[in-house]
Amino acid sequence: MKADKIWLDGKFVGWDEAMVHVCTHTIHYGWGVFEGIRCYKCHDGRSAILMLDAHIERLYDSAHIADLKIPFEKQELTQVCKEIVKVNGFEECYIRPVVFVGDDQLGLYVKDPKVRVSIIAWVWGAYLGDEGLQKGIRAKISSFTRHHVNAGMTKGKIVGNYVNSIMAKREVVALGFDEAIMLDTEGYVSEASGENIFIVKKGRIKTTPLTSILPGITRGAALSLARYMGFDVTEERFTRDELYLADECFFTGTAAEVTPVREVDGRMIGAGKPGPVTSQIQKKFFETARGMHPEYHKWLTYL
Ligand SMILES: *Cc1c(COP(=O)(O)O)cnc(C)c1O
């Protein structure tokens, strides 16, 4: 993981120069927000960022939830996301904007936080592995519960919230699984450590409602593609046993893209391999991201 340039507080600097002080507030308490965005190489050879405006919008929404004021205009950060791909000479990459609080004051209450912004880009392959994308992954329900909606608010990508995801993921990886699924505070399935979850039963698709989950942009894309493809789709809570009994299950996320889940808690999901609905949505997703469907060019920002 390395690139030539990183954007920090208004300008591009060398990768090794993008340093912060140990007194940086966010390191101590996790008060900050971030985004994860992907740029794909399209079928015509051009590169395009997928759903850039939606990601920038959500970055500001996360900051609003966290009561942080980003000292740049949306338009400016949008432009930087495009430039960072170009200055580093990438065709495909992952883009990570991070908003954090500077080092001039410590303590929980900071009167006028000095909000800083960095945008980083690097080449990041399949988050859950190429084999996972093709054959499906093995997931386990974590003993860690997803944040209560009135504690770590789930609708923002808030830095400190991710300790919860890290604990869940580490727990299940130590047990030999690929990814953690988390239940909400009432015991219903919420989402994975950094992905939203879908199940398919008798051709009908179900995903958890937005109540206690991160409103994933890939989730939105998958819902839209599934509806366009004529599938019956509902946003409705479901239980752990309903998940066990599903014919298919898949995760969506910018990092994980559309990853099939072939096993949960040692139980095979359906035939224990990516099902037909999952495979069709996954194929459509990658084709869309790579510019093969003109009706979805509106989702792409070509560079
Ligand atoms: C980022 C994230 C997702 C996926 O959201 P996308 O916008 O699709 O990348 C899902 N759940 C959690 C907890 C996340 O942090």
The ligand as a MOL file (V3000), in Angstrom:
LIG
                    3D

  0  0  0     0  0            999 V3000
M  V30 BEGIN CTAB
M  V30 COUNTS 15 15 0 0 0
M  V30 BEGIN ATOM
M  V30 1 C -18.9050 1.4520 4.6250 0
M  V30 2 C -19.7830 0.4610 5.2900 0
M  V30 3 C -20.7210 -0.3090 4.5860 0
M  V30 4 C -20.8060 -0.2950 3.0980 0
M  V30 5 O -21.1530 0.9520 2.5870 0
M  V30 6 P -20.7920 1.3390 1.0870 0
M  V30 7 O -21.2870 2.7090 0.9470 0
M  V30 8 O -21.4940 0.3730 0.2170 0
M  V30 9 O -19.3160 1.2300 0.9670 0
M  V30 10 C -21.5510 -1.1390 5.3100 0
M  V30 11 N -21.4720 -1.2390 6.6380 0
M  V30 12 C -20.5700 -0.5500 7.3550 0
M  V30 13 C -20.5260 -0.7100 8.8190 0
M  V30 14 C -19.6940 0.3130 6.7020 0
M  V30 15 O -18.7990 0.9980 7.3860 0
M  V30 END ATOM
M  V30 BEGIN BOND
M  V30 1 1 1 2
M  V30 2 1 2 3
M  V30 3 2 2 14
M  V30 4 1 3 4
M  V30 5 2 3 10
M  V30 6 1 4 5
M  V30 7 1 5 6
M  V30 8 2 6 7
M  V30 9 1 6 8
M  V30 10 1 6 9
M  V30 11 1 10 11
M  V30 12 2 11 12
M  V30 13 1 12 13
M  V30 14 1 12 14
M  V30 15 1 14 15
M  V30 END BOND
M  V30 END CTAB
M  END
